Amino acid sequence: MTNVSQSLSFPVHGDKQNSAFFNEYLSRLLEERDELGLSSMIHEIDAMMLTVEPGKSIEYIGELCLMSPYYYLQTQESASHWTHILRIDALTPDLIVREVKHDGIRGIFRSLNEVYPVGKDKPHSRYIGEILRVSRLQDVVKLQQGRGFCFFSKDEVARLELPANLAISKPSPYTHNIVAYSERDSGEPRHYDLGVSSVNSEARKACDDAKQLQQALGIAELILPVDHLATRIYSQNREVAILEWLSLSSYYFWGAFDIVDQNSSTNVTKSIHYQDESRSPAKVFSANNTPYFVNHFKIFPSPTENFVRNYGPRLHHIALAVKDGDQQGVENIDFVVDAIQEQGKGFLLDVIGSKNEGLKQIFSTASEHSSLIIEYVQRYVGFQGFFNKNNVAELTFAAGIEEELVRIRTEAENKTFM
């Protein structure tokens, strides 16, 4: 009897039909990854990295510390960047918020924004990618190079002022994100070689004020660590983006769902090492079912591809789990959203889903500082799936309304008359 590869031993969920190419190379790539030892050498997501516009990081830290369980830890300063480290605890991923010191600084991540009509309006604001903990860093990089992956040289890492102790892949042609590898044992502290470390008094105050407000609102214990990270990509890149991520990580293909009425699909990958998403968040990829240039034939909706055409392929939202339970008869997720709305933060729709369906979810409006959306998701006891298909359709529609307004505004601003 043939032994099943560790990474292929998980059941596949969903109704999305993948191509013969995807199915063939999903098996071949994950079997190869296991045989090479990469699946056992690549572990959890250690951190997520993003950048914001000059002068916006302190405000964003305050926003994150109110809306999430993250705390400000420290700041590392290099020649042209301030890099703020936010942390929950030693077992969940860090959040790294980078800010350029002035608007004139250019680099590869800025260039990825500037070719898109809305992305160029905030050229420094984008999600960069994940840092994965690995064992035997040199072996991992050598094996991945042998599989065709390219990494920044030490000189390039220095010029970009990225962590010098990491091996960092070149941005993906499909998602525009990087994957970085950090060598450490599970019990060792995380370390990012990003410059001179200090405690920024403004960042500390923004965090302290937000945490005091969290406590006063009664939501501090209700918001849990990151549940998943959701990236939006072009329709033609859906399958290759998933296979690329699976090749670079130790994740497996959990499944894909066809959201027919939104002309979209949602595709989920999860860690083979940790079934608890708080230890290593799921990675979700959303894409149109058809490319934008055929949509006019049947007037298909196109919320996912509209986003990509305006912002570029990138992370769309960070989802945070909400503790199961209620506050005097009000479900925790409703209690959290009501409290945050009272502080002036907008949401794209009402909380959707129900206890009978197994979970409830909601999207915030996009942050003015990072362009990222926060999703809250509350799962109920016994719910085994990742999401409710009807919920995803409503979330996709709601996000599409906001993105369509952005598109219309941008087209109006760019319109020229002959």
N, C-alpha and C positions, 0 to 999 in steps of 0.2 A: 504494500500500500504506500502511495506517495505521501510524504510529509507535506502538510500545508505550510507555506511561508508564514512566519509570525505576523507580518504586516498585512497578509491577505486572509487572516483567520477571522476577521470581524464581519458580521452581517452587513449587507448593503441595503440601505433604505431608499424609498422614494419611487417616483414614477417617471422621472426624466430618462428618456432613451439616449444613451451615449453612442458615439460612433464605434465602428469596429476598430478603428485606430486607437481610440481611447482605451477600450477594453483590453486590447492586446498589450499596449505599452504600460497600462496600469499594472498588469501582472508582471511583465518583464522587468520594469523599473523597480518595483518593490521587492521582487525576488532577488534581484541583483543587489539592492541596498542591504538586504538582510545578509546575503552571502558574503558581501564585502566587510561586514561588521559595522557599517555606518548606522544602522538602526539602533545598535547598542551603544555606540559612541556619541550619538547626538541625543540630547535629553530635552528638557523643557525650555519654554520661552523665559529667558531671564529678564528681559526688558523690552519695551517698545520706545522707539525714538521718533520725535517730531520736531518741527521748527515753526516759529511764529514770527510775525513782523517785528521790526525794531520797536522797542518800548512797550510791547504787549505781554511779555512773559509774566510779569507780576500780577496783572489783572487776570491772566489765564490761570495762574496758580490759585488765586482766590476762588475762581469759578470751579476749578476741579476739586478743590478741597471742600467746597460746599456740596457739590453734586456727586462726589465719589468718596470712597474710604481712604484716598491717598492723603499722605502728610508730606510736607516739605522737609527734606533731609539736609541738603547742602547744595552749594553752587561751586562749579569749577570754571575758572576763567582762563581762556587762551587769548591769543593775539586779537582775534576778531569775533569771538563768541563768548557769551555767558551760557553755561549749560547747567540747568537746575535738575537735581535728582529728587524725584518723589517716590515714596515707598509706603507700602502697607505693612508688610512684615517680611521675614526672611524666606517664606515659602511661596509667596505670590510675586508676579512680575513687577519690576520697577517701571516707572514712567519717566522718560528723559525728555525734558523740554528745553530746546535750544533756541537762543535768540542772537541774531547777528547784531553787532554793535552799531552799524550804520547801514543805510539803505543801499549804498554803492557797492557793497560786497556782492560778488558774483560767484557762481559755482554751478556744478552739475545739477543740483536739486532745484536751484532757481530756474535754470534753463528748461527743466521739465515742466514748469508752470507756465512759462512765458509764451508757449505756442498755443495756449488755450484761451478762449475769449474771457472767461471769468477767472480762471487760474492766474492770469497775468495781473489781475487787479490786486492780488495779494501774493506777490512773487516769492516771498520767503515762507509762506504758510503751507506746509504739507507734512503729511506723515512720511517718515523715511523708511521704517522697516523694523524688524525684530532682531534681537540678540538672542542666540540660542546657546545654552550651556553645553559644552562638549568635553569629552575625555580625549586625550592624545590629539591635540589641535593640529600638529603638523601632518599626522597621518590622515586626518579628516580632509584637510585642504588638498593634500596630494591626491587622494582618491577622488575628490570632487573635480579637481582639475583634469584628471584622467577621464572623467565623464563629460568633459566639455565646458565646465563652469569656469568663469573668469573672476579674478579677485583684484582689488586695488593693490598696487604696490605700496611699500612702506612710504615712499616719497609722496605718492598720491594721497594716502591717508593723512600724512602730515600737512599737505597743502589744504586739504578739506577740513582739517582740524577735527577729525573723527578720532575715536579712542584708539590710541597707539597699540594697546594690548589685544586688539581684536583682529581677526581675519575677516575682511568685509568683501562681499561679492559686488560685482558691478550691478547697477540697477537692472531689474528685469525688463525686457522689451515688452512684456505683457502687462505687468502691474505697476511698473516704474518704482518698485520697492527694492530695497537691498535686504540681504540676509547676512548677519554677522555671527561669527562663532567666538565664544569666550571660553577658555579652558579653566576649569576649576572643579574641585570635588564638591559634592553636594553640601558638605558641612562647612566649606570655606566661605568667607564673606565675598559679596560681589564687589568688583572694583572696575572703575572706568578711568582710563588714563586720558583725561581731558583738560588738564591744566592745573592751576593752583586752586586748592580747595579752601572754602571759607563758608561762613553762614551769612547770607544776605539778609540784613535786618528788615528790608521791605518785604521780601518773600516770606520770611518767618512771620511777620505781622499779618500779611494777607492770609496765610494759612491759619494762624491762631484765631483771627477774627472769624474765619469761615467755620472752624471747628466749634467755636463757642456758639455760633448761630445754629449749627447742626444739632448741638446738644439742646439748645433752647427750643428748637422746633420738634425735638423728639425723634429725629431720623438717623442719628449717628450710628445706632446699632442695627439699622434696617438695611443699609446699602452695603452690599457684599462686593468682593473683587470681580475683576473682568471675567465675563462669561464667554464672549467671542469677539472677534475682530472681523469686520465685513468690508471686503474690497469690491469695487465695481470696475468692470473691464468691458472691452468691446466684445460683441457676440462671437466674432471669429476667433477670439483668444481664450474662450472659456476653458476648453479642454486642455490646451497646452499650458495655461497658467496654473491649473490644478496639478497637472503632472510635474511641472517645474517645481512647485512648492513641495510636493511629496518627495521629490528627488533630493531637495536640499535639507529637508527636515526628517523627523522620525514620526510623522503623522500618517494616518491612513484615510482612505476615502470612505466617509460615513454614508454618503448618499446625496441625491439631488432630486429636487421637486420642480415640476413644471407649473409655473404660475401663468396659466393660459390667458386669463383676461387682462393681465398686465404685460403680455408678450415678453415674459422674463423667466429665468430659472434661478433657483437658489441652491448652491452646492456647498456641502459641508465636509470639512476634514477635521480629524481629532487626533490627539496624541495617543500613540500606542502604549506609552508608559503611565499616563495619568488619565483615568476616566473622570476625575474631578476637574472641571474646567478652571477652577480657581488656581490650580497648580500650573496649568498650561492651557490658555484659552483656545477654544476652537477657532479655526480659520474658515471664514465663509467667503465664497466668491459668487457674485451676482452678475448676470449678463443678459442682454436681450436674446430672444430666440431668433430674431431676424435682424440684419443690419439696417441702419437708418434709411438707406437709399431705396429700399423696397417698401417701406412702410406706407407710402402714399397710395399704393395700389389697393390696399384694403383698409386704409386709415387705422393701422395698428397703433395702439398706445406704445410709447417708447420712453418711459420714465428712466430706466436704467441707462440706456444709451445716450439720452439727452444729458444726463449727469456727466458721463464720460466725455462727451463732445464739448461740454462747457468747462469742465475742471481737469480733464485728463484722467487716465486710469489711476486710481488712488483709493486709499481707505475712505469709506463713506461714514462708518460709525463705529464707536466703541460701545459694546453692550455690557452693562453691569447687572449682576444678579441682585435681586431683592429677597430678603429673608421671608420664607413662607410663614404665614400667620396673619393676624389682624390686630388693629388697635381699636378696641371697644366696638367691634363690628365692622370697622372699615378695613378692607384688605390693605396690607402693608404697601403695595405698590401705589394704590390710590392715595394713601396717607402721605407717602413720600412726594408724589407728583403735586398734590394740593399744596404741600408746604413749600416746595420749590417755586411753584407758580406764584405764590404770594410774595416771593422775593423778586418778581419781575421776569423770571425765565419763561420763555414761551415753549409750547409743545405743538406738534404738527396735527395732532388729533386727540380724541379722548382715549383713555386706556381701553384696549380691546382684548377680547378673550374672556374666559370665565373659569371658575373652579371646575365646572363640569367638563370643559374642553382641556383642562390640564395645565394651562398657563395663561398669563396676561402680559401684555407688552405695550410699549409706547415709545415714540421717538420725540426727542427734544428738537427745537429749531437748531440750526447750525450755529456753532459758536462764532461770534464775530472775530475772535482772536485766532482760531485755528482752522475754521471752516468745517470742523468735525461735529457730527451729531452724537449725542449720548442716547443710547437705548436703555430702558429699564425692562427687565424680564423677571417675573415671579413664577416659579414652577411650584406646583402643588404636589403633595406627597403621593407617590405612586406613578407620577408622570415619567415615562421612560424615553419619550422622543425628544427631539431638539427644538421643534417649534410646531405650531399649528398652521397648516397650509393656508387657511382662511385669514389668519392673522397676518401672514407674510404678504398676502395680496393687498390687504388694507394698508399695511405699512408702506409697501412699494408705491401704492397710489398716492398716499399722503405726501411722501417725500417727493414724488413726481410733480405734485401741484406746486410746491415751493421751487423746485428746479425749473419748471416750465415758466414761472414768473421771472426767474433770473434770466432764462434764455430770451424771453420776449423783451425784457428791459435791455439786455445786452445788444440784441439785434437792432432795437430802436436807436440806441446810442451810437452804434456803428454804421447805421444806414447812411448811404450817400445818394445824392440825386445827380443824375446825368444832365 
